[in-house]
């Protein structure tokens, strides 16, 4: 897609343009939503021309796919909580419980809880961004697989059932917290998760 570069002192390409575009996308897409964020806003925040953006990302969908890849690979990003399942300094049972920690707040959006950026992307895709939807599906299936593996390592009698049930609780808590802009659903989900884990693994101390 061709476009005419926009003039102005705040518009520039050069080295680091791609990284600035990605950083701007992470900030804007996670906070304001994908559809609500136009290319013009991304270029403004990234300090690049429209032409430069399209040189790095040929379409908005390509930019969204790169945005999702960045979210997934950033250990300090919005998906950080999910990495608790791979921590080797916690026992498997404690990893399952730690997943349900109440978030302290949204570093990107401030007082507004935006929930899971992958889920939000799937909702916004709504059949219109096939690559993004496939990325989210793969990510969520991997989360379920990690939960099942962790439940198995924790000694659950039926790790697949426990893993899938915890996935429903975790995803449901994030979705409801976003809808009501309140972190209390995480507290409720944690209580239910503890009961499920105790029933499946036993009420061992979590340290």
C-alpha positions in Angstrom: 0.0 0.0 0.0 1.5 3.4 -1.0 1.1 6.6 0.9 2.6 10.0 0.9 4.9 10.8 3.8 3.5 13.4 6.2 5.6 16.5 6.8 6.4 18.0 10.1 9.1 18.1 12.7 7.7 15.2 14.7 7.7 12.8 11.7 10.8 10.8 11.1 11.9 7.4 10.0 15.5 6.3 10.3 17.0 3.7 12.6 14.7 2.4 15.3 11.5 3.3 13.3 10.1 -0.2 13.5 10.7 -0.5 17.2 9.0 2.9 17.8 6.0 1.7 15.7 5.7 -1.5 17.8 6.0 0.4 21.1 3.3 2.8 20.0 1.1 -0.1 18.9 1.5 -1.9 22.3 0.6 1.3 24.1 -2.4 2.3 21.9 -3.9 -1.1 21.0 -3.8 -2.3 24.6 -5.2 0.9 26.0 -7.6 2.2 23.4 -8.4 -0.9 21.2 -7.4 -1.9 17.8 -10.3 -0.5 15.7 -10.3 2.7 17.7 -6.7 3.3 16.9 -6.1 4.5 13.4 -2.8 4.4 11.5 -2.5 8.2 11.8 -2.5 7.9 15.6 0.2 5.2 15.5 2.4 7.2 13.3 1.9 10.3 15.5 3.0 8.5 18.6 5.8 6.6 16.9 7.1 9.8 15.2 7.2 8.2 11.7 5.6 9.0 8.4 2.7 6.9 7.1 5.0 5.7 4.3 7.6 4.5 6.8 5.0 2.6 8.8 3.8 0.8 5.6 7.4 0.0 4.7 7.7 -2.0 7.8 4.1 -3.3 8.1 2.3 -3.6 4.7 -1.2 -3.5 6.4 -2.8 -2.8 9.7 -3.4 -6.6 10.1 0.3 -7.2 9.7 0.9 -4.6 12.4 -1.6 -6.3 14.7 0.1 -9.6 14.2 3.5 -8.1 15.1 1.8 -6.5 18.1 0.6 -9.9 19.4 4.1 -11.4 18.8 5.6 -8.5 20.9 3.1 -9.1 23.7 3.8 -12.8 23.8 7.6 -12.4 23.8 7.8 -9.5 26.4 8.5 -11.1 29.8 7.3 -7.8 31.5 4.3 -7.3 29.2 0.6 -7.8 29.7 1.0 -11.6 29.4 3.5 -11.7 32.2 1.1 -13.4 34.7 0.9 -16.5 32.5 4.7 -17.0 32.8 4.1 -18.0 36.5 3.3 -21.5 35.1 6.9 -22.0 34.0 8.6 -20.7 37.2 11.0 -23.3 38.6 11.2 -21.6 42.0 7.6 -22.6 42.8 6.0 -26.0 43.3 3.5 -26.9 40.6 0.5 -26.5 43.0 1.8 -23.0 44.0 2.1 -22.0 40.3 -1.5 -22.8 39.7 -2.5 -20.7 42.7 -0.2 -17.8 41.8 -1.9 -17.5 38.4 -5.0 -16.1 40.2 -3.2 -13.3 42.0 -5.3 -10.1 42.0 -3.7 -7.6 39.6 -2.3 -4.5 41.2 -3.4 -2.4 38.3 -3.0 -1.9 34.6 0.3 -0.3 33.8 -0.8 0.7 30.4 -4.3 2.0 31.0 -4.0 3.2 34.6 -7.2 2.8 36.5 -9.0 1.1 33.7 -8.8 -2.7 33.6 -8.3 -3.8 30.0 -8.0 -7.5 30.7 -6.3 -9.9 28.4 -5.0 -8.2 25.2 -5.1 -11.5 23.3 -8.8 -12.0 24.2 -9.5 -8.4 23.3 -7.9 -8.9 20.0 -9.9 -12.0 19.2 -13.1 -10.0 20.0 -12.1 -7.2 17.8 -11.0 -9.5 15.0 -14.5 -10.9 14.7 -13.6 -12.8 11.6 -11.9 -9.9 10.0 -8.3 -10.6 10.9 -7.6 -14.2 10.3 -4.0 -14.2 11.2 -4.6 -12.4 14.4 -7.4 -14.8 15.3 -5.2 -17.8 14.6 -2.4 -16.3 16.7 -4.8 -15.8 19.7 -6.2 -19.3 19.4 -2.8 -20.8 19.4 -1.8 -18.8 22.4 -4.8 -19.8 24.4 -4.5 -23.4 23.5 -0.9 -23.3 24.8 -2.1 -21.7 28.0 -4.5 -24.6 28.5 -1.8 -27.1 27.7 0.5 -25.4 30.2 -2.2 -25.6 32.9 -2.8 -29.3 32.2 0.9 -30.0 32.4 1.2 -28.1 35.6 -1.8 -29.8 37.1 -0.2 -33.1 36.2 3.1 -32.1 37.8 1.1 -31.1 40.9 -0.3 -34.6 41.1 -3.9 -34.0 40.1 -5.9 -37.2 39.6 -7.4 -35.8 36.4 -5.0 -33.1 35.2 -6.8 -32.4 31.9 -10.0 -31.7 33.7 -8.4 -29.5 36.3 -6.3 -27.6 33.7 -9.4 -26.9 31.6 -11.5 -25.8 34.6 -8.7 -23.4 35.8 -8.5 -22.0 32.3 -12.2 -21.2 32.3 -11.9 -19.5 35.7 -8.8 -17.5 34.8 -10.2 -16.3 31.5 -13.6 -15.6 33.0 -12.1 -13.6 35.8 -10.1 -11.4 33.3 -13.1 -10.9 31.1 -15.5 -10.0 33.9 -12.9 -7.7 35.6 -12.7 -5.8 32.3 -16.4 -5.6 31.9 -17.0 -4.2 35.4 -13.6 -2.4 35.7 -13.2 -4.1 39.1 -10.5 -6.6 40.2 -12.9 -8.5 42.6 -13.6 -11.2 40.1 -10.0 -12.3 40.6 -10.6 -12.8 44.3 -13.7 -14.9 43.6 -11.8 -16.9 41.0 -8.9 -17.6 43.4 -11.3 -19.0 46.0 -12.9 -21.3 43.5 -9.5 -22.3 42.1 -8.3 -23.2 45.6 -11.3 -25.5 46.0 -10.7 -27.1 42.6 -7.0 -27.6 43.3 -7.6 -28.9 46.8 -10.1 -31.4 45.5 -7.8 -32.6 42.7 -4.4 -32.4 44.5 -5.1 -32.1 48.2 -5.0 -29.3 50.6 -1.3 -29.1 51.0 0.3 -25.9 52.2 1.2 -23.4 49.5 4.1 -22.1 51.6 
